[in-house]
Amino acid sequence: NVYQADTLKTVCKSYYTRGVYMKRTKKCRALCLALAAAMCLTAVGCKSGGGTTSKSQSSGTASGSNFNQTGYPIVKKPITLKVMWKVRDSDSFIPFETMDCNKDLEKKTNVHVDPELIKASDWDTKLNLMFTSGEYSDVIIGNANQEEYGVSQKILIPIDDLIKKYMPIYNKRATDEPQVMVGMKASDGKMYGIGYLESQNINIYTHYFINKTWMDRLSLQMPKTLDDLTNILRAFKNKDPNGNGKKDEVPWEDTFDISVWGGIGMVLPFFGIPVDTFYIDDNKKVQFAPYQPGYRAALEWVHTLYSEGLLDPEAISQDGNTVTAKETEGNVGVFTEWRLKASPYSDWALKNAVLLDPVPAKGYKVCMPTALEVATPNVFVTTANKNAPATMRWLDTMLDTEMMYTMKYGKEGEGWSKNDKGLIESNDTETQKMPFKAMNVNSPFFAPPKYLTSVFQWSPQRLEKSAYCKHYTDAGYTQKYSDTLLGLAPYTSDEKSRLTTLQTDIDNAVKEGWANFAKNGVTDSSWDSFVNAFKEMNVDEYASIEQKALDKLDMNQLNSK
């Protein structure tokens, strides 16, 4: 866990003081015999193992005659960067040194990369071991706790000035579309990471779909209210729309997840609640969903679905893979999914299903959870790095449009090409072959929506998804402030640790409550017990911590779209 116990931190600091510092002292003595004292001190200031940032790192001042501030190569004589690089568990690659993207980048910049590729399942453990060892990589590509290792321990260096001076490509995209940079700053107001973002031009996670073939067979109209939808589900259950003479239809197919990514929790928007257990209301206030009036009403409706057989009786225990298999069979009426195209159930769904608008329960307004396409810190420079300005120029070169796609898809003409409109198209057949000839989704990538639209040809499935999002947005179904902001807010390490501690019990209580109410119904007594239990779980403290962090977040950038 990134947030280690105080005792472990104490041990680590003691290890660093007694071990690493002594080792460095011996190195300094050796250097002093060969170099002047002033030069020795300069060299020591850049060594790994310390939590201090050199003047040249923090100010962005380039040192030495080897560095070219403009033009290529970036350095006259080759330098080597040690890079700790996170990759997906399922991915395999040809040797990094043989990749065309690496050879092209090194030839252009004169920067050699010594990569350590680490599987995602091992990432947190190995990253923390690296931090506690005192021997740091020059660059980290992957998520890292900037509050702990940037703000508190000062192992990651702040890069605001370096970005402005040495990353014109990245800086222009960030300033042209500033809304994507919300949440990039740490609690001290500084940036420690380069953002990762591959926009999809979407703002809704999950959509509702309905079996239009069944609707037509039963001469039903699209529902306008929750009562309409309930009656349609009953018709699906009792009027044999699949025509086999059996009551085997599944009116509503889903898991029992309470998530914006799908599941039975997606009934909550019908009752004015955007699914997340803690969400932001129209006044920028953090609310606890189970305390809202619509929450009980939603669970009462779920019980109606379950007790009347309108919801798959296996929903409480089945997982997403099982649901996908059932959707592929096509014997379902209503379901929630990301999209229809390029999915296992596409053959059936594209012929029989259509987008369903969310329907309001009586007395409520629909409130769909919204996604926010924003960058997340994903590339970091440590105090071990002696060549921070050159490193920033190297990273910026990696984000040049053609180089960025070469790093992701491979060589032009193989992994990607340009169409007659000059837009980049990926060769999906080639890019999905393993071992990968490039870094695929593991590569640094920064593409805000307007920029990406100007250089990339959207695939049919992305255009489909985008159209669904636009329809829901134009209809006024979306929440005002995305709950994504709660994940982007600048928490301190202690605040994050406290939230993590509280969250497990709260999440478990919510899940247990849903299963219980679905099966047994909702009474005044059972509801009071459910709600009152949360007081002992400190939900008010949880909401207060999130509110405090949210209030620090500069949301003015969201109005810059």
C-alpha positions in Angstrom: 0.0 0.0 0.0 1.3 3.4 -0.9 0.1 4.8 2.4 2.4 2.9 4.7 2.1 2.9 8.5 4.1 5.6 10.4 6.3 2.9 11.9 7.3 1.6 8.5 8.1 5.2 7.3 10.3 5.6 10.4 12.2 2.4 9.6 12.6 3.4 6.0 14.0 6.8 7.0 16.4 5.2 9.5 17.6 2.8 6.8 18.2 5.7 4.4 20.1 7.7 7.0 22.3 4.8 8.2 22.8 3.0 4.9 22.4 5.1 1.8 23.8 8.3 3.2 27.0 6.5 4.4 27.5 5.0 1.0 27.1 8.3 -0.6 29.6 9.9 1.8 32.2 7.4 0.7 31.6 8.2 -2.9 31.9 11.9 -2.2 35.3 11.3 -0.5 36.5 9.5 -3.6 35.3 12.3 -5.8 37.0 14.9 -3.7 40.4 13.3 -4.4 39.9 13.8 -8.1 37.8 16.9 -8.3 37.7 20.4 -6.8 35.5 20.8 -3.8 33.0 23.0 -5.6 32.5 20.5 -8.4 32.1 17.7 -5.9 29.3 19.4 -4.1 27.5 20.0 -7.4 27.7 16.3 -8.3 26.5 15.2 -4.8 23.4 17.5 -5.2 22.2 15.4 -8.1 22.7 11.9 -6.6 19.8 9.5 -5.9 18.7 8.8 -2.4 17.9 12.3 -1.3 14.7 14.2 -0.9 16.0 17.5 -2.2 15.6 19.1 -5.5 18.6 20.8 -7.1 18.4 24.4 -8.2 18.7 23.5 -11.9 15.8 20.9 -11.5 13.4 23.2 -9.7 14.1 26.3 -11.8 14.5 24.5 -15.1 18.0 25.9 -15.7 20.0 23.8 -18.0 23.5 23.1 -16.9 26.6 22.1 -19.0 27.4 22.6 -22.7 26.1 19.1 -23.7 22.4 20.2 -23.7 20.7 21.9 -26.6 17.8 24.0 -25.5 16.3 23.9 -29.1 16.7 21.7 -32.1 18.0 18.1 -32.3 19.7 16.2 -31.0 18.7 17.2 -27.5 22.2 16.4 -26.2 25.5 16.5 -28.1 26.9 13.5 -26.4 24.6 10.5 -25.6 23.0 10.3 -22.1 21.2 7.3 -20.5 18.0 7.6 -18.6 16.9 4.8 -16.2 13.1 4.5 -16.7 10.8 2.5 -14.4 7.9 1.7 -16.8 4.4 0.2 -15.9 2.8 -2.1 -18.5 -0.4 -4.2 -18.5 -0.2 -7.7 -17.2 -1.5 -9.2 -20.4 1.0 -7.4 -22.7 4.2 -8.9 -24.1 6.7 -7.0 -26.3 9.7 -7.5 -28.6 12.9 -6.3 -26.9 12.6 -2.6 -26.3 16.0 -1.9 -28.0 14.7 -3.4 -31.2 11.5 -1.4 -31.4 11.4 1.1 -34.3 9.9 3.7 -32.0 12.8 3.5 -29.6 15.4 3.5 -32.3 13.8 6.5 -34.0 13.5 8.4 -30.7 17.1 7.7 -29.7 18.5 8.6 -33.1 16.7 11.9 -33.0 17.4 12.9 -29.4 20.7 11.2 -28.5 18.9 10.0 -25.3 19.3 6.3 -24.6 16.7 4.6 -22.4 17.4 1.8 -20.0 13.9 0.6 -19.2 12.6 -1.6 -16.4 9.2 -2.9 -17.6 7.0 -3.9 -14.6 3.7 -5.6 -14.8 0.7 -3.7 -13.4 0.1 -6.3 -10.7 3.6 -5.8 -9.3 3.7 -2.1 -9.8 2.8 -0.8 -6.4 5.1 -3.2 -4.6 8.1 -2.6 -6.7 7.5 1.2 -6.9 7.4 1.4 -3.1 10.5 -0.7 -2.8 12.3 1.6 -5.1 11.3 4.7 -3.2 12.3 3.2 0.2 15.6 1.9 -1.1 16.9 5.4 -1.8 18.1 4.3 -5.3 15.7 5.9 -7.7 15.1 5.7 -11.4 15.5 8.9 -13.4 12.0 8.7 -14.8 8.8 6.9 -13.7 6.2 6.1 -16.3 3.1 5.0 -14.5 1.0 6.1 -11.5 2.8 7.3 -8.4 1.6 9.0 -5.2 2.7 12.6 -5.8 1.4 13.7 -2.4 3.6 11.2 -0.5 6.7 11.2 -2.8 6.5 14.7 -4.2 4.9 17.0 -1.6 6.0 15.1 1.5 9.3 13.3 0.8 10.3 15.5 -2.2 11.7 12.6 -4.2 9.6 13.6 -7.2 10.5 17.0 -8.5 7.9 19.8 -9.3 7.9 20.4 -13.1 5.8 23.5 -13.7 8.7 25.6 -14.8 10.3 22.8 -16.7 7.1 22.2 -18.7 6.9 25.9 -19.7 10.6 26.0 -20.8 11.2 22.6 -22.4 7.8 21.1 -23.4 6.2 23.3 -26.0 4.2 20.5 -27.6 2.7 19.3 -24.3 2.2 22.9 -22.9 0.3 24.0 -26.0 -2.2 21.2 -25.8 -2.6 21.7 -22.1 -3.2 25.5 -22.4 -5.4 25.2 -25.5 -7.8 22.8 -23.6 -7.2 23.7 -20.0 -10.3 21.8 -18.8 -8.4 18.5 -19.1 -5.8 19.8 -16.6 -8.2 19.9 -13.6 -6.7 17.9 -10.8 -3.2 17.8 -12.1 -1.8 19.9 -9.3 -0.9 18.5 -5.9 -2.1 19.9 -2.6 0.9 22.3 -2.5 -0.3 23.8 -5.8 2.5 22.3 -7.9 2.6 19.8 -10.7 4.7 16.7 -10.3 3.5 14.6 -13.3 3.0 14.8 -17.0 -0.6 14.0 -17.8 -1.9 10.9 -19.6 -5.0 11.3 -21.7 -6.5 9.6 -24.7 -9.8 11.4 -25.2 -12.8 9.5 -26.6 -15.2 12.5 -26.8 -17.5 11.1 -24.2 -19.2 12.2 -21.0 -21.4 9.2 -20.1 -20.1 5.9 -18.8 -23.0 3.5 -19.2 -26.2 3.6 -21.4 -29.5 1.8 -21.3 -30.6 -0.4 -24.2 -33.9 -2.1 -24.9 -35.0 -5.0 -27.2 -36.8 -3.2 -30.0 -37.7 -6.4 -31.7 -39.7 -7.4 -28.6 -41.2 -4.0 -28.4 -42.5 -4.2 -32.0 -43.9 -7.7 -31.6 -45.9 -6.6 -28.6 -46.8 -3.2 -30.2 -45.3 -1.3 -27.3 -44.2 2.4 -27.4 -40.9 3.6 -25.9 -41.3 4.5 -22.2 -41.5 8.0 -21.0 -41.8 7.3 -17.3 -40.7 4.7 -14.8 -44.3 3.4 -14.7 -44.2 2.9 -18.5 -40.9 1.0 -18.2 -42.3 -1.2 -15.4 -45.2 -2.2 -17.6 -43.0 -2.9 -20.5 -40.9 -5.2 -18.4 -44.0 -7.0 -17.2 -45.1 -7.5 -20.8 -41.7 -8.9 -21.6 -42.1 -11.3 -18.8 -45.7 -12.5 -19.5 -46.4 -12.1 -23.2 -43.8 -14.3 -24.8 -42.1 -11.8 -27.1 -39.5 -14.3 -28.2 -42.3 -16.5 -29.5 -41.2 -19.9 -28.1 -44.2 -20.5 -26.0 -42.3 -20.4 -22.7 -41.9 -17.7 -20.0 -38.1 -17.8 -20.2 -37.5 -14.2 -21.2 -35.3 -12.0 -19.0 -36.9 -8.6 -18.8 -33.9 -6.8 -17.2 -30.4 -8.4 -17.4 -27.6 -7.1 -15.2 -25.1 -7.7 -12.4 -25.8 -6.4 -8.9 -22.9 -3.8 -9.1 -23.6 -0.3 -7.8 -21.3 1.4 -10.3 -21.3 4.0 -13.0 -19.8 1.3 -15.2 -23.0 -0.7 -15.2 -25.1 -2.9 -12.9 -28.4 -2.6 -11.2 -27.2 0.5 -9.5 -27.9 2.3 -12.7 -31.6 2.5 -11.6 -30.5 5.3 -9.2 -30.5 8.0 -12.0 -34.3 7.4 -12.4 -34.6 8.7 -8.8 -32.3 11.7 -9.2 -29.1 10.1 -7.8 -26.0 9.8 -10.0 -25.1 6.3 -8.7 -21.9 7.0 -6.7 -22.3 6.6 -3.0 -20.7 10.0 -2.5 -21.6 12.5 -5.2 -21.5 16.2 -5.9 -24.8 18.1 -6.1 -25.7 21.1 -8.2 -24.4 23.4 -5.5 -20.9 21.8 -5.4 -21.7 20.0 -2.1 -20.7 16.4 -1.4 -23.8 14.3 -0.6 -24.1 10.7 0.8 -26.5 9.0 -1.5 -28.3 6.7 1.0 -29.4 9.7 2.9 -31.3 11.1 -0.1 -35.1 10.4 -0.4 -34.8 8.8 -3.9 -32.5 6.1 -2.5 -35.1 4.3 -0.6 -37.6 4.7 -3.5 -35.0 3.1 -5.9 -34.5 0.1 -3.6 -38.2 -0.4 -3.4 -38.4 -0.5 -7.2 -35.5 -3.0 -7.3 -37.5 -5.2 -4.9 -40.5 -5.0 -7.3 -38.2 -6.1 -10.2 -36.8 -9.0 -8.1 -40.0 -10.2 -6.5 -42.0 -10.1 -9.8 -39.2 -11.9 -11.8 -38.5 -8.8 -13.9 -34.9 -8.9 -13.0 -32.7 -11.9 -13.7 -32.9 -13.9 -10.4 -29.2 -14.7 -10.8 -28.3 -10.9 -10.9 -27.3 -10.8 -7.2 -24.5 -13.4 -7.7 -23.5 -13.3 -11.3 -20.5 -11.3 -12.7 -20.1 -9.3 -15.8 -18.8 -12.2 -18.0 -22.0 -14.1 -17.3 -24.1 -11.1 -18.2 -22.2 -10.6 -21.4 -22.8 -14.3 -22.3 -26.5 -13.9 -21.7 -26.7 -10.7 -23.7 -24.9 -12.5 -26.6 -27.7 -15.2 -26.5 -30.2 -12.3 -27.0 -33.0 -13.4 -24.7 -33.0 -10.1 -22.7 -35.2 -7.1 -22.7 -33.3 -4.2 -21.1 -29.6 -4.1 -20.3 -26.9 -1.6 -19.5 -23.7 -1.4 -21.5 -20.9 0.9 -22.8 -22.0 0.6 -26.4 -23.2 -2.0 -28.9 -20.6 -2.1 -31.7 -17.3 -4.0 -31.3 -18.6 -6.1 -28.4 -19.2 -9.9 -27.9 -23.0 -9.3 -28.1 -22.8 -7.1 -31.2 -24.3 -9.5 -33.8 -27.5 -9.8 -31.8 -27.7 -6.3 -30.3 -27.1 -4.3 -33.4 -30.0 -6.0 -35.1 -32.4 -6.0 -32.2 -31.5 -3.4 -29.5 -31.7 0.4 -29.5 -30.7 3.1 -27.1 -33.2 3.6 -24.2 -33.6 7.0 -22.6 -33.4 7.0 -18.8 -36.9 7.5 -17.4 -37.9 9.5 -14.4 -39.7 8.1 -11.4 -42.7 10.2 -10.3 -41.5 13.3 -8.4 -37.8 13.0 -9.6 -35.6 14.3 -12.3 -33.2 12.0 -14.1 -29.6 12.6 -13.1 -27.0 10.5 -15.0 -23.5 10.2 -13.7 -21.1 12.0 -16.0 -17.6 11.2 -17.1 -14.9 13.9 -17.2 -12.1 13.5 -19.7 -9.1 14.8 -17.8 -5.4 14.1 -17.7 -4.0 12.0 -14.8 -0.3 12.4 -13.6 1.6 9.5 -15.3 5.2 10.5 -15.9 7.5 11.7 -13.1 11.1 12.9 -12.8 13.0 12.1 -9.6 15.8 13.8 -7.7 18.2 11.2 -9.1 17.9 12.7 -12.6 20.9 14.8 -13.5 19.5 15.9 -16.8 16.0 17.2 -16.0 15.8 19.8 -18.9 17.0 17.2 -21.4 14.5 14.7 -20.0 11.6 17.1 -20.4 12.6 17.8 -24.0 12.8 14.0 -24.6 9.3 13.5 -23.2 8.0 16.4 -25.3 9.5 14.8 -28.4 7.8 11.6 -27.5 4.4 13.5 -27.5 4.9 14.9 -31.0 1.9 13.6 -33.0 3.6 11.1 -35.3 6.1 10.0 -32.7 3.3 9.5 -30.1 1.4 7.2 -32.5 4.6 5.4 -33.4 5.3 4.8 -29.7 1.7 3.4 -29.3 1.0 1.6 -32.6 4.4 1.0 -34.2 5.9 1.9 -37.5 4.0 4.2 -39.9 2.7 2.0 -42.7 2.4 -1.0 -40.4 0.8 0.0 -37.1 -0.8 3.2 -38.5 -1.2 5.3 -41.6 -2.9 8.5 -42.7 -6.1 8.6 -44.8 -6.9 10.9 -47.6 -8.0 13.5 -45.1 -4.6 13.4 -43.4 -6.0 11.8 -40.3 -4.2 9.0 -38.5 -5.9 5.6 -38.6 -4.7 2.6 -36.7 -4.2 -0.8 -38.2 -6.1 -2.8 -35.6 -5.1 -6.2 -37.1 -1.4 -5.3 -36.8 -1.5 -3.4 -33.5 -3.2 -6.2 -31.6 -0.6 -8.8 -32.5 1.6 -9.9 -29.6 4.4 -9.6 -28.9 3.8 -5.9 -29.5 6.3 -4.0 -31.7 5.6 -0.8 -29.8 4.5 0.2 -26.2 0.8 0.2 -27.1 -1.4 1.8 -24.4 1.6 1.8 -22.0 3.3 4.6 -23.8 3.0 8.3 -22.7 0.1 9.8 -24.5 -1.6 13.2 -24.2 -4.4 13.9 -26.6 -7.2 16.3 -25.4 -10.5 16.0 -27.4 -10.2 18.9 -29.8 -6.6 18.1 -30.6 -7.3 14.4 -31.1 -10.2 15.1 -33.4 -7.9 17.2 -35.6 -5.4 14.4 -36.0 -7.1 11.1 -35.6 -9.9 9.3 -37.4 -12.4 8.0 -34.9 -13.4 4.4 -35.2 -17.1 3.5 -35.8 -17.6 2.3 -32.3 -16.2 5.5 -30.8 -18.5 7.5 -33.0 -21.4 5.4 -31.9 -20.5 5.9 -28.2 -20.0 9.7 -28.7 -23.5 9.9 -30.4 -25.1 8.2 -27.4 -23.4 10.7 -25.0 -24.5 13.6 -27.1 -28.1 12.4 -27.1 -28.3 12.0 -23.3 -26.5 15.4 -22.8 -28.8 17.3 -25.2 -31.8 15.8 -23.4 -30.6 17.3 -20.1 -30.0 14.0 -18.3 -26.5 14.6 -17.0 -25.4 15.8 -13.6 -23.9 19.3 -13.4 -20.6 18.4 -11.7 -19.0 15.1 -12.4 -18.0 12.9 -9.4 -14.7 12.4 -11.2 -13.7 15.7 -9.5 -13.7 13.9 -6.1 -10.9 11.7 -7.4 -9.0 14.7 -8.8 -9.2 16.9 -5.7 -5.9 17.6 -3.9 -6.0 15.4 -0.8 -3.1 15.2 1.6 -1.6 11.7 2.2 -3.3 11.5 5.6 -6.6 12.5 4.1 -6.3 9.8 1.4 -5.3 7.2 4.0 -8.3 8.1 6.1 -10.7 7.8 3.2 -9.3 4.4 2.3 -9.8 3.2 5.8 -13.4 4.4 6.0 -14.4 3.3 2.5 -14.3 -0.5 2.9 -17.0 -0.7 5.6 -19.2 1.8 3.8 -19.0 0.0 0.5 -19.7 -3.4 2.1 -22.7 -2.0 4.0 -24.2 -0.5 0.8 -23.8 -3.8 -1.1 -25.3 -5.9 1.7 -28.2 -3.5 2.0 -29.0 -3.7 -1.7 -29.0 -7.5 -1.7 -31.2 -7.6 1.4 -33.7 -5.1 0.2 -34.0 -6.7 -3.2 -34.9 -10.0 -1.7 -36.9 -9.0 1.4 -38.3 -5.6 0.5 -38.0 -2.3 2.5 -39.8 -1.6 5.7 -39.5 1.5 8.0 -37.6 -0.6 10.5 -35.2 -2.2 8.1 -34.6 1.2 6.4 -33.9 3.0 9.7 -31.4 0.3 10.7 -29.7 0.6 7.3 -29.3 4.3 7.5 -28.4 4.6 11.2 -25.6 2.0 10.7 -23.7 4.5 8.6 -23.4 7.0 11.4 -21.0 4.7 13.2 -19.0 4.4 9.9 -18.2 8.1 10.0 -19.8 8.9 6.7 -20.1 12.6 7.7 -16.3 12.6 8.3 -15.8 11.0 4.9 -18.0 13.6 3.1 -16.3 16.4 5.1 -12.8 15.3 3.9 -14.0 15.2 0.3 -15.7 18.6 0.6 -12.6 20.2 2.0 -10.5 18.9 -0.9 -13.1 19.7 -3.5 -13.2 23.3 -2.3 -9.5 23.6 -3.1 -10.0 22.4 -6.6 -10.0 25.1 -9.3 -13.1 24.2 -11.3 -13.0 27.4 -13.4 -11.0 25.4 -16.0 -14.0 23.3 -16.6 -15.7 26.4 -18.2 -12.9 26.7 -20.7 -14.1 24.0 -23.1 
